[in-house]
Amino acid sequence: MTTPDAKRLTEWVRDARRRTLDLIDDLDDEQLLGPRLDIVNPLRWEIGHVAWFQEKWMLRHARRRPPLRADGDALYDSAVVPHDRRWDLPLPSRAETLAYMRCVEEQILEILERREPTLEESYFIQLSVFHEDMHAEAFTMTRQTLAYPRPRFSRDETGERGASAPRSPMGDVKLPGGTFLLGARPDEGFVFDNEKWAHPVALAPFAIARAPVTQAEYAAFVEDAGYHRVELWSAEGWQWRQTEQAEQPIYWRRDGADSWQRRDFDRWLPLEPHHPMIHVNWYEAEAYCHWAGRRLPTEAEWEAAASKRRYPWGEDAPDETRANLDGRASGPVAVSALAAGDSVCGCRQMLGNVWEWTANDFLPYPGFVVDPYKEYSAPWFGTHKVLRGGSWATRGRLLRNTWRNFYRPQRRDMYAGFRTCAADRFS
């Protein structure tokens, strides 16, 4: 894969910043601070952090420039500023924060206007763009968590695609197993350290669902007392369920005796039966699998089903015919939509629509070497679970089949669902 040139990097820097501003422009000062919760950041802090990260790695590290703010590290370095303290910091005003963001962006664009970047500069510009892209998804999650209105950049295509798509593709795809190279190749271009490098993994033959679990399928688990049957839960999962007093998915509520609604930002909607289940944590996914007589795929099984190409469908970049990404549809679409994005083996929506939990703990690949941004992966090994595939809110330029997301197993604020595998491997 070729390294992006100055023109492409300029487009990415501008686009990432435009998305960040889209996600906070309509919020007032009180909303930009928000309540103190352990799963969100104060948004005024977080947008400053995005600019600080860009300045740190591109302007200060790669270009050796002095800091733009003497207090920048003390305010915005997430590695040293504890999460709980971020609401108590002497944060710059909204206007000052936006001015700082503009200053950082302008200096980077000025560099790109003059000449093609060096390989080091290109790496750190890409790192800062992808970091901002990941925070943009986190901003979207925060808006959902806090019941803020739907972001303005979204165009509501969910109903149209959901209505026009047929019912979910049923059944499994059988894969023969064998030796599979898990991870990214050195010729992939920019990849994160936790994807490095491709290494052989022995896979037994397995069968994996063509599509993620739907809301209707998950509702059947809920209605069958799934949250009250201890035998369906692991010890850790049952402890989480009891501690949280979880009776159903986090954004669901009863709508009469026989139906449910789910909260989508600041509005309540009827369940979309053929859309993927979303906002479930790893423990909930595991319990559903036990109820259904299924299991979660391993990382290697998931990646093998996605195919050993850059994307499930081949080498062409994602577009709206193949994947629900970039916030285009303002939410998940029916699991039968977007057939053009099928993998070679016939699995649908392996990129976009909804993140998918896998069975694996988040661990380093053999020979792991930390990248310059050392806080990205290494601190979380062994405490998080791996998700694959991206969601409707993920930026398409971030993703490829080898991309690994990771969250604690109790988190259910993410745009996360899951697909399942047959419990018994076949021969």
RADA-V489308 format. One record per residue. N is the residue number from 1. RES is the residue in one letter. PHI is phi in radians with two decimals (* if undefined). Layout:
BEGIN
{{N & RES & PHI} {N & RES & PHI}}
END
This chain:
BEGIN
{{1 & M & *} {2 & T & -1.36} {3 & T & -1.31} {4 & P & -1.03} {5 & D & -1.51} {6 & A & -1.06} {7 & K & -1.10} {8 & R & -1.14} {9 & L & -1.12} {10 & T & -1.05} {11 & E & -1.05} {12 & W & -1.17} {13 & V & -1.04} {14 & R & -1.16} {15 & D & -1.16} {16 & A & -1.09} {17 & R & -1.21} {18 & R & -1.06} {19 & R & -1.14} {20 & T & -1.00} {21 & L & -1.19} {22 & D & -0.98} {23 & L & -1.42} {24 & I & -2.23} {25 & D & -1.04} {26 & D & -1.52} {27 & L & -1.63} {28 & D & -1.48} {29 & D & -1.09} {30 & E & -1.15} {31 & Q & -1.17} {32 & L & -1.21} {33 & L & -1.61} {34 & G & 1.25} {35 & P & -1.31} {36 & R & -1.43} {37 & L & -2.24} {38 & D & -1.42} {39 & I & -1.91} {40 & V & -2.33} {41 & N & -1.87} {42 & P & -1.12} {43 & L & -1.10} {44 & R & -1.15} {45 & W & -1.18} {46 & E & -1.20} {47 & I & -1.22} {48 & G & -1.14} {49 & H & -1.07} {50 & V & -1.03} {51 & A & -1.17} {52 & W & -1.04} {53 & F & -1.07} {54 & Q & -1.08} {55 & E & -1.12} {56 & K & -1.01} {57 & W & -1.47} {58 & M & -1.57} {59 & L & -1.38} {60 & R & -1.51} {61 & H & -1.40} {62 & A & -1.31} {63 & R & -1.84} {64 & R & 1.05} {65 & R & -1.55} {66 & P & -1.25} {67 & P & -1.09} {68 & L & -1.36} {69 & R & -2.23} {70 & A & -1.12} {71 & D & -1.72} {72 & G & -1.02} {73 & D & -1.14} {74 & A & -1.15} {75 & L & -1.53} {76 & Y & -2.07} {77 & D & -1.37} {78 & S & -1.18} {79 & A & -1.32} {80 & V & -2.12} {81 & V & -1.64} {82 & P & -1.01} {83 & H & -0.97} {84 & D & -1.13} {85 & R & -1.46} {86 & R & -1.19} {87 & W & -1.39} {88 & D & -1.73} {89 & L & -1.22} {90 & P & -1.35} {91 & L & -1.14} {92 & P & -1.04} {93 & S & -1.12} {94 & R & -0.96} {95 & A & -1.09} {96 & E & -1.15} {97 & T & -1.11} {98 & L & -1.12} {99 & A & -1.13} {100 & Y & -1.08} {101 & M & -1.07} {102 & R & -1.11} {103 & C & -1.09} {104 & V & -1.08} {105 & E & -1.04} {106 & E & -1.09} {107 & Q & -1.18} {108 & I & -1.21} {109 & L & -1.13} {110 & E & -1.10} {111 & I & -1.08} {112 & L & -1.23} {113 & E & -1.25} {114 & R & -1.40} {115 & R & -2.91} {116 & E & -1.22} {117 & P & -1.25} {118 & T & -1.20} {119 & L & -1.07} {120 & E & -1.14} {121 & E & -1.10} {122 & S & -1.05} {123 & Y & -1.03} {124 & F & -1.34} {125 & I & -1.17} {126 & Q & -1.07} {127 & L & -0.99} {128 & S & -1.23} {129 & V & -1.15} {130 & F & -1.16} {131 & H & -1.07} {132 & E & -1.16} {133 & D & -1.04} {134 & M & -1.15} {135 & H & -1.20} {136 & A & -1.05} {137 & E & -1.16} {138 & A & -1.11} {139 & F & -1.07} {140 & T & -1.12} {141 & M & -1.09} {142 & T & -1.09} {143 & R & -1.07} {144 & Q & -1.17} {145 & T & -0.99} {146 & L & -1.64} {147 & A & 1.00} {148 & Y & -1.36} {149 & P & -1.10} {150 & R & -0.99} {151 & P & -1.02} {152 & R & -1.25} {153 & F & -1.21} {154 & S & -1.27} {155 & R & -1.87} {156 & D & -1.37} {157 & E & -1.83} {158 & T & -1.01} {159 & G & -1.08} {160 & E & -1.10} {161 & R & -1.18} {162 & G & -1.10} {163 & A & -1.29} {164 & S & -1.45} {165 & A & -1.40} {166 & P & -1.25} {167 & R & -1.11} {168 & S & -1.01} {169 & P & -1.15} {170 & M & -1.59} {171 & G & 1.56} {172 & D & -1.95} {173 & V & -1.90} {174 & K & -1.67} {175 & L & -2.00} {176 & P & -1.36} {177 & G & 1.39} {178 & G & 2.03} {179 & T & -1.54} {180 & F & -2.13} {181 & L & -1.56} {182 & L & -1.62} {183 & G & 1.99} {184 & A & -1.49} {185 & R & -1.61} {186 & P & -1.07} {187 & D & -1.56} {188 & E & -1.29} {189 & G & 1.53} {190 & F & -1.17} {191 & V & -2.42} {192 & F & -1.47} {193 & D & -1.08} {194 & N & -1.30} {195 & E & -1.62} {196 & K & -1.67} {197 & W & -2.07} {198 & A & -0.98} {199 & H & -2.54} {200 & P & -1.27} {201 & V & -2.29} {202 & A & -1.47} {203 & L & -1.99} {204 & A & -1.33} {205 & P & -0.97} {206 & F & -2.61} {207 & A & -2.16} {208 & I & -2.18} {209 & A & -1.11} {210 & R & -1.18} {211 & A & -2.49} {212 & P & -1.17} {213 & V & -1.08} {214 & T & -1.61} {215 & Q & -1.09} {216 & A & -1.12} {217 & E & -1.12} {218 & Y & -1.23} {219 & A & -1.06} {220 & A & -1.11} {221 & F & -1.11} {222 & V & -1.09} {223 & E & -1.17} {224 & D & -1.58} {225 & A & 1.07} {226 & G & -1.01} {227 & Y & -1.46} {228 & H & -2.11} {229 & R & -1.86} {230 & V & -1.04} {231 & E & -1.17} {232 & L & -1.51} {233 & W & -1.96} {234 & S & -1.19} {235 & A & -1.04} {236 & E & -1.18} {237 & G & -1.14} {238 & W & -1.17} {239 & Q & -1.10} {240 & W & -1.05} {241 & R & -1.06} {242 & Q & -1.21} {243 & T & -1.08} {244 & E & -1.45} {245 & Q & 0.93} {246 & A & -1.29} {247 & E & -1.95} {248 & Q & -2.90} {249 & P & -0.97} {250 & I & -1.05} {251 & Y & -1.85} {252 & W & -1.83} {253 & R & -2.57} {254 & R & -1.18} {255 & D & -2.20} {256 & G & 1.49} {257 & A & -1.35} {258 & D & -2.10} {259 & S & -2.56} {260 & W & -2.26} {261 & Q & -2.13} {262 & R & -2.22} {263 & R & -1.49} {264 & D & -1.99} {265 & F & 0.99} {266 & D & -1.84} {267 & R & -2.35} {268 & W & -1.81} {269 & L & -2.19} {270 & P & -1.10} {271 & L & -0.99} {272 & E & -1.73} {273 & P & -1.04} {274 & H & -1.75} {275 & H & -1.59} {276 & P & -1.20} {277 & M & -1.10} {278 & I & -2.51} {279 & H & 1.08} {280 & V & -2.10} {281 & N & -1.64} {282 & W & -1.13} {283 & Y & -1.12} {284 & E & -1.16} {285 & A & -1.09} {286 & E & -1.10} {287 & A & -1.12} {288 & Y & -1.02} {289 & C & -1.04} {290 & H & -1.07} {291 & W & -1.09} {292 & A & -1.50} {293 & G & 1.21} {294 & R & -2.19} {295 & R & -2.66} {296 & L & -1.35} {297 & P & -1.24} {298 & T & -1.30} {299 & E & -0.99} {300 & A & -1.13} {301 & E & -1.12} {302 & W & -1.03} {303 & E & -1.18} {304 & A & -1.12} {305 & A & -1.20} {306 & A & -1.29} {307 & S & 1.60} {308 & K & -1.55} {309 & R & -2.22} {310 & R & -1.13} {311 & Y & -2.24} {312 & P & -0.97} {313 & W & -1.59} {314 & G & 2.54} {315 & E & -1.80} {316 & D & -1.22} {317 & A & -1.10} {318 & P & -1.03} {319 & D & -2.40} {320 & E & -1.25} {321 & T & -1.49} {322 & R & -1.92} {323 & A & -2.65} {324 & N & -1.58} {325 & L & -2.35} {326 & D & 1.12} {327 & G & 1.27} {328 & R & -1.03} {329 & A & -1.72} {330 & S & 1.07} {331 & G & 2.91} {332 & P & -1.15} {333 & V & -1.97} {334 & A & -0.97} {335 & V & -1.19} {336 & S & -1.61} {337 & A & -1.33} {338 & L & 1.18} {339 & A & -1.09} {340 & A & -1.13} {341 & G & -1.65} {342 & D & -1.03} {343 & S & -1.32} {344 & V & -1.00} {345 & C & -1.44} {346 & G & 1.85} {347 & C & -1.43} {348 & R & -1.86} {349 & Q & 1.01} {350 & M & -1.36} {351 & L & -2.14} {352 & G & 1.52} {353 & N & 1.28} {354 & V & -2.67} {355 & W & -1.05} {356 & E & -2.17} {357 & W & -1.13} {358 & T & -2.02} {359 & A & -1.30} {360 & N & -1.49} {361 & D & -1.19} {362 & F & -1.39} {363 & L & -2.34} {364 & P & -1.27} {365 & Y & -1.34} {366 & P & -0.97} {367 & G & 1.32} {368 & F & -0.91} {369 & V & -2.25} {370 & V & -1.21} {371 & D & -1.45} {372 & P & -0.93} {373 & Y & -1.43} {374 & K & -1.21} {375 & E & -1.44} {376 & Y & -1.20} {377 & S & -1.99} {378 & A & -0.95} {379 & P & -1.13} {380 & W & -1.87} {381 & F & -1.06} {382 & G & 1.55} {383 & T & -2.01} {384 & H & -2.08} {385 & K & -1.89} {386 & V & -1.63} {387 & L & -2.05} {388 & R & -2.28} {389 & G & 1.76} {390 & G & 1.52} {391 & S & -2.17} {392 & W & -1.08} {393 & A & -1.66} {394 & T & -1.40} {395 & R & -1.31} {396 & G & -1.07} {397 & R & -1.19} {398 & L & -1.27} {399 & L & -1.70} {400 & R & -2.86} {401 & N & -1.09} {402 & T & -1.58} {403 & W & -1.23} {404 & R & -1.99} {405 & N & -1.75} {406 & F & -2.71} {407 & Y & -2.51} {408 & R & -1.11} {409 & P & -1.15} {410 & Q & -1.54} {411 & R & -1.31} {412 & R & -2.35} {413 & D & -1.53} {414 & M & -1.33} {415 & Y & -1.45} {416 & A & -2.07} {417 & G & -2.33} {418 & F & -2.99} {419 & R & -2.05} {420 & T & -2.11} {421 & C & -2.08} {422 & A & -1.02} {423 & A & -1.13} {424 & D & -1.78} {425 & R & -1.25} {426 & F & -1.93} {427 & S & -2.12}}
END
